[in-house]
Amino acid sequence: MEQRIDLAAPAVRWLRQLDTLREPTVLQSFAFDEVHHHLYVLQLVRGGRDAGDLCLNRLDHAGRRLGHMYLKGFGHGVSMGVQHDADGTVWIWTEADAAGGYGRGVTRFRFAGGATRTPRDVRVRHPIAGSHANQPGICPATGRIAVRHRTGGTPRYRVWDLAAFTAREYGSPLADFPQTGAHPDPDVPFQGFALHGDHLYQLAGSAYDPRTNPPAGHGNTYLSCLDIRTGELIARHRTQAARSLDLREPEGLAVRHTGTPRLYVGFASGRAGARKFSIYYK
């Protein structure tokens, strides 16, 4: 079994207070293309929350923007993934087919700098009938995909073999379990997840607020880990990473699988209309 990432380990700063994203909004999620050393970052477009309009940024590992594209009517961008085919094709996985600002399905597509895509331009998949708020995450180390979704009140995860999922064989998921344990306070926002082997990592927390979440308390951001074989919560830890940021809203979670696995956590900062982003890892 793969090594579980220690959520209590000290956080290491990787990128700090950058303003290189295309839109002046916060980052929503991010994922790594470890073959080409690219970092992909999703943002909501200004004024596009209700419609589910997203901006996808491609950056290098120093945070310099290498291009962007717009995804109109896709969703909220809570999580995303990157897949490499044997022929070298790179696929970006996101939610799609937004209703009320959240995706009713998921899709994959190739990055095209400067392009705009709508759900009509891609092949949208609806693996869980009647679900909404679908959000994908990829584990390239094991060739699996997880989809967080809702069919009622409690979010759930399903995990499939990625090759089977790509072939639209949805009937036999490897795992199906409810989201649990993301935060001690169930009213605190969920901010992302990442799949790594038999473990699924979760992020939850809110932005600093002088009354309910003051900076002096170093924030209410929690990381947690579920075992996908049982759905059991096996670890949860409050992190004070990036505690000196002015806004410090946790946004996005991703794992780099090459070498020693690292869990990367995103944070938004800066004033409204000029947001910045930071990424730390454990």
C-alpha positions as a printed NumPy array, in Angstrom:
array([[  0.   ,   0.   ,   0.   ],
       [  1.2  ,   3.503,  -0.784],
       [  2.572,   5.737,   1.931],
       [ -0.102,   7.876,   3.573],
       [  0.814,  11.57 ,   3.689],
       [  1.246,  12.879,   7.226],
       [ -1.275,  15.681,   7.683],
       [  0.459,  16.841,  10.858],
       [  3.799,  17.375,   9.11 ],
       [  5.028,  20.989,   8.91 ],
       [  3.862,  22.803,   5.787],
       [  6.42 ,  24.038,   3.264],
       [  5.867,  27.175,   1.186],
       [  5.99 ,  26.52 ,  -2.561],
       [  4.38 ,  29.574,  -4.236],
       [  3.478,  32.71 ,  -2.285],
       [  1.119,  35.608,  -3.075],
       [  1.235,  35.438,  -6.876],
       [ -1.059,  37.464,  -9.143],
       [ -0.367,  35.653, -12.412],
       [ -3.816,  34.109, -12.939],
       [ -5.885,  35.479, -15.821],
       [ -8.892,  36.505, -13.733],
       [ -8.715,  38.678, -10.571],
       [-10.747,  36.084,  -8.661],
       [ -9.585,  33.409,  -6.219],
       [ -8.271,  30.053,  -7.369],
       [-10.834,  27.273,  -6.998],
       [ -8.716,  24.172,  -7.626],
       [ -5.513,  23.047,  -9.301],
       [ -3.776,  19.949, -10.678],
       [ -0.319,  18.975, -11.909],
       [  0.907,  17.78 , -15.288],
       [  4.056,  16.152, -13.978],
       [  5.295,  15.072, -17.407],
       [  5.467,  18.601, -18.815],
       [  5.929,  20.406, -15.48 ],
       [  2.722,  22.396, -15.816],
       [  0.318,  23.566, -13.146],
       [ -3.338,  23.979, -14.12 ],
       [ -5.534,  26.312, -12.056],
       [ -9.293,  26.861, -12.259],
       [-11.02 ,  30.14 , -11.37 ],
       [-14.578,  31.378, -11.525],
       [-14.965,  34.207, -14.02 ],
       [-16.061,  37.543, -12.542],
       [-19.838,  37.521, -12.474],
       [-19.942,  33.951, -13.744],
       [-20.668,  32.045, -10.541],
       [-24.364,  31.376, -11.182],
       [-23.719,  30.353, -14.792],
       [-20.75 ,  28.145, -13.917],
       [-18.265,  30.064, -16.087],
       [-14.642,  29.128, -15.42 ],
       [-11.175,  30.21 , -16.503],
       [ -8.5  ,  27.523, -16.807],
       [ -4.917,  28.76 , -16.426],
       [ -1.791,  26.882, -17.469],
       [  1.291,  27.886, -15.467],
       [  4.853,  26.682, -15.144],
       [  6.129,  25.566, -11.76 ],
       [  7.365,  29.062, -10.966],
       [  3.786,  30.314, -11.293],
       [  4.264,  32.091, -14.625],
       [  1.164,  31.932, -16.829],
       [  1.659,  30.045, -20.1  ],
       [ -1.884,  30.379, -21.397],
       [ -5.546,  30.211, -20.496],
       [ -8.93 ,  29.137, -21.828],
       [-12.546,  29.769, -20.841],
       [-15.116,  27.119, -19.928],
       [-18.633,  28.547, -20.113],
       [-21.376,  26.717, -18.244],
       [-19.084,  24.089, -16.728],
       [-19.484,  24.542, -12.959],
       [-17.847,  25.775,  -9.773],
       [-14.373,  24.256, -10.22 ],
       [-14.071,  22.623,  -6.775],
       [-11.664,  19.974,  -8.12 ],
       [-10.004,  18.88 , -11.354],
       [ -7.542,  16.34 , -12.707],
       [ -4.946,  15.68 , -15.396],
       [ -4.693,  12.425, -17.366],
       [ -1.886,  11.273, -19.673],
       [ -2.687,   8.827, -22.48 ],
       [ -0.12 ,   6.331, -23.725],
       [  0.137,   8.318, -26.976],
       [  1.166,  11.448, -25.061],
       [ -2.193,  13.21 , -25.144],
       [ -2.898,  15.308, -22.039],
       [ -6.521,  15.466, -20.918],
       [ -7.971,  17.944, -18.42 ],
       [-10.875,  16.644, -16.334],
       [-13.436,  19.068, -14.874],
       [-17.098,  19.187, -13.984],
       [-19.452,  20.219, -16.798],
       [-23.093,  20.879, -17.741],
       [-23.746,  23.427, -14.99 ],
       [-27.129,  24.015, -13.388],
       [-27.266,  26.529, -10.557],
       [-23.529,  27.033, -10.947],
       [-22.504,  23.387, -10.363],
       [-21.836,  20.589, -12.833],
       [-24.367,  17.835, -13.45 ],
       [-21.643,  15.755, -15.08 ],
       [-17.919,  15.622, -15.802],
       [-15.854,  15.821, -18.955],
       [-12.332,  15.764, -20.299],
       [-10.783,  17.928, -23.005],
       [ -7.419,  19.033, -24.326],
       [ -5.997,  22.411, -23.401],
       [ -6.188,  24.985, -26.193],
       [ -4.7  ,  28.369, -25.346],
       [ -7.097,  31.272, -25.859],
       [-10.049,  29.022, -26.705],
       [-13.555,  29.076, -25.239],
       [-15.488,  25.864, -24.696],
       [-19.122,  25.21 , -23.781],
       [-20.7  ,  21.871, -22.796],
       [-21.798,  21.51 , -26.432],
       [-18.136,  21.412, -27.474],
       [-17.166,  18.462, -25.259],
       [-18.503,  14.996, -24.498],
       [-20.193,  15.382, -21.111],
       [-20.467,  12.229, -18.99 ],
       [-23.226,  11.651, -16.448],
       [-21.963,   8.634, -14.482],
       [-24.37 ,   9.073, -11.55 ],
       [-27.918,   9.529, -12.809],
       [-29.745,  12.514, -11.321],
       [-26.688,  13.836,  -9.485],
       [-25.424,  17.386,  -9.293],
       [-22.268,  19.131,  -8.033],
       [-20.093,  16.519,  -9.766],
       [-16.36 ,  17.099,  -9.283],
       [-13.577,  14.81 , -10.59 ],
       [-10.133,  13.998,  -9.235],
       [ -7.469,  11.768, -10.836],
       [ -4.828,   9.5  ,  -9.294],
       [ -2.268,   8.905, -12.075],
       [ -0.253,   6.577,  -9.824],
       [ -3.064,   3.991,  -9.743],
       [ -5.041,   4.986, -12.832],
       [ -8.226,   5.859, -10.938],
       [-10.804,   8.626, -10.987],
       [-12.966,   9.809,  -8.085],
       [-16.14 ,  11.831,  -8.569],
       [-17.622,  13.757,  -5.663],
       [-21.347,  14.327,  -6.201],
       [-24.753,  14.864,  -4.603],
       [-28.001,  13.061,  -5.178],
       [-29.53 ,  14.214,  -1.889],
       [-28.246,  16.1  ,   1.1  ],
       [-24.931,  14.362,   1.832],
       [-22.132,  14.42 ,  -0.751],
       [-20.685,  11.063,  -1.766],
       [-17.608,   9.791,  -3.574],
       [-17.413,   7.096,  -6.225],
       [-14.082,   5.762,  -7.448],
       [-13.559,   3.944, -10.755],
       [-10.733,   2.495, -12.757],
       [ -9.936,   5.37 , -15.112],
       [ -9.724,   3.191, -18.231],
       [-13.161,   1.734, -17.5  ],
       [-14.585,   5.167, -16.757],
       [-13.157,   6.584, -19.979],
       [-14.878,   3.703, -21.808],
       [-18.136,   4.782, -20.078],
       [-18.328,   1.633, -17.974],
       [-19.855,   3.138, -14.844],
       [-21.671,   0.107, -13.453],
       [-18.908,  -1.307, -11.24 ],
       [-17.166,   1.405,  -9.211],
       [-14.223,   0.379,  -7.062],
       [-15.643,   2.348,  -4.127],
       [-18.798,   4.236,  -3.156],
       [-18.97 ,   6.005,   0.204],
       [-20.296,   9.207,   1.812],
       [-18.171,  12.262,   2.443],
       [-17.397,  12.433,   6.14 ],
       [-15.07 ,  14.134,   8.593],
       [-13.962,  17.054,   6.431],
       [-14.307,  19.523,   9.337],
       [-15.463,  19.435,  12.974],
       [-18.048,  22.079,  12.028],
       [-20.274,  20.745,   9.214],
       [-21.249,  24.309,   8.234],
       [-17.687,  25.254,   7.283],
       [-17.189,  25.209,   3.463],
       [-15.705,  22.203,   1.713],
       [-12.787,  23.401,  -0.429],
       [-11.433,  20.447,  -2.394],
       [-10.199,  16.87 ,  -2.464],
       [ -7.377,  14.781,  -3.947],
       [ -7.135,  11.036,  -4.618],
       [ -3.868,   9.21 ,  -3.951],
       [ -3.843,   5.416,  -3.991],
       [ -6.263,   4.038,  -1.399],
       [ -6.571,   7.403,   0.318],
       [ -8.716,  10.417,  -0.408],
       [ -7.654,  13.745,   1.108],
       [-10.117,  16.554,   1.891],
       [ -9.816,  20.295,   2.522],
       [-12.309,  22.452,   4.421],
       [-12.166,  25.923,   5.92 ],
       [-13.271,  29.513,   5.478],
       [-11.63 ,  32.871,   4.93 ],
       [-10.503,  34.996,   7.844],
       [-13.331,  36.929,   9.442],
       [-12.801,  39.332,  12.374],
       [-15.845,  37.933,  14.2  ],
       [-16.112,  34.246,  13.343],
       [-12.61 ,  33.287,  12.156],
       [-10.113,  35.958,  13.262],
       [ -6.513,  35.943,  12.009],
       [ -5.259,  35.803,  15.601],
       [ -6.639,  32.27 ,  15.79 ],
       [ -4.688,  31.246,  12.662],
       [ -7.788,  30.034,  10.841],
       [-10.134,  27.069,  10.796],
       [ -8.587,  25.126,   7.893],
       [ -8.616,  21.341,   8.264],
       [ -7.1  ,  18.549,   6.21 ],
       [ -8.539,  15.056,   6.494],
       [ -7.973,  11.607,   5.015],
       [-10.46 ,   8.845,   4.161],
       [ -9.693,   5.207,   3.342],
       [-11.531,   4.578,   0.064],
       [-11.824,   0.838,   0.818],
       [-13.978,   1.477,   3.884],
       [-14.941,   5.17 ,   3.712],
       [-13.462,   5.52 ,   7.209],
       [-11.996,   8.781,   8.452],
       [ -8.442,   7.85 ,   9.434],
       [ -6.849,  11.25 ,  10.034],
       [ -7.798,  14.905,  10.467],
       [ -5.555,  17.836,  11.308],
       [ -5.973,  21.596,  11.591],
       [ -3.303,  23.325,   9.555],
       [ -1.894,  26.785,  10.198],
       [ -0.05 ,  26.879,   6.873],
       [  0.002,  30.367,   5.327],
       [ -1.452,  31.821,   8.515],
       [  0.108,  35.258,   7.866],
       [ -1.923,  35.845,   4.685],
       [ -4.455,  38.679,   4.874],
       [ -7.511,  36.783,   3.573],
       [ -6.295,  33.175,   3.826],
       [ -9.139,  31.243,   2.312],
       [ -8.23 ,  27.597,   1.6  ],
       [ -8.903,  26.747,  -2.045],
       [ -7.914,  23.518,  -3.767],
       [ -5.997,  20.349,  -2.966],
       [ -3.701,  18.226,  -5.155],
       [ -1.078,  15.485,  -4.851],
       [  2.174,  15.26 ,  -6.759],
       [  2.928,  11.586,  -7.23 ],
       [  6.491,  11.578,  -8.559],
       [  9.203,  10.977,  -5.983],
       [  8.004,  11.365,  -2.414],
       [  4.249,  12.081,  -2.574],
       [  3.349,  15.61 ,  -1.518],
       [ -0.045,  17.048,  -0.673],
       [ -0.406,  20.62 ,  -1.975],
       [ -2.858,  23.099,  -0.435],
       [ -3.999,  26.32 ,  -2.111],
       [ -4.85 ,  29.599,  -0.38 ],
       [ -6.399,  32.814,  -1.676],
       [ -5.388,  36.25 ,  -0.42 ],
       [ -5.538,  39.89 ,  -1.482],
       [ -8.411,  42.33 ,  -1.838],
       [-11.567,  41.736,  -3.877],
       [-10.889,  42.366,  -7.552],
       [ -7.163,  41.696,  -7.154],
       [ -6.861,  38.266,  -5.571],
       [ -3.561,  36.445,  -5.205],
       [ -2.805,  32.782,  -4.651],
       [ -0.347,  30.768,  -2.601],
       [  0.396,  27.043,  -2.52 ],
       [  1.998,  25.098,   0.335],
       [  2.713,  21.378,   0.649],
       [  3.095,  18.629,   3.217]])
